Amino acid sequence: MEQHLIERAKRGDRNAFSELAPGLGDRLYAVAHRILRDREVAGDVAQQTLIKVWRELPGLRSTDHFDGWSYRLVVNACYDELRRRRRAGPDLSLLETDDVTPDVQLTVADRDQLDRGFERLSPDHRAVIVLTFYLDYTAPEISRVLGVPVGTVRSRLHYAKQAMRAALEADRRPALDAREWA
């Protein structure tokens, strides 16, 4: 069904794209939010990406690659946003959490630790983590989405996991008392 809508939208059918847009927009937002960790900015990025998908859809060679192609567009838009933020200076706002069904395995403290660890990752590492663990993409699929070699995907995933482990271990260490420094 969706494949037929993609074909029609590719030929310029606005009604077909209007049917695709809500589900696609939700998926793009979910990826953007997981990378950017900011609801408003993720919404803006998802909307900009949706517009870009509509404009560039006629140039898509194969509709079989639509999902990966659209994820590439949103990941690249997230990279652009993170670069823009870095130039603008630090943003000292409160972190938001995902609105998902609570996982009985994760306590609030565990989730907070994961969020802090994720915030420390580079945009490249965040993207690989999101595509691997949220979208269940394989290394070759991520390679196509990000436009990098499979070895680079595996390397980024390795270093992202390593950085997350280090961040979690650092959070578990007891804070040093000021008297211990003297």
Secondary structure by P-SEA (a helix, b strand, c coil): caaaaaaaaaaccaaaaaaacaaaaaaaaaaaaaaaccaaaaaaaaaaaaaaaaaaccccccccaaaaaaaaaaaaaaaaaaaaaaaacccbbbbbbbbccccccccaaaaaaaaaaaaaccaaaaaaaaaaccccccaaaaaaaacccaaaaaaaaaaaaaaaaaaaaaaacccccccccc
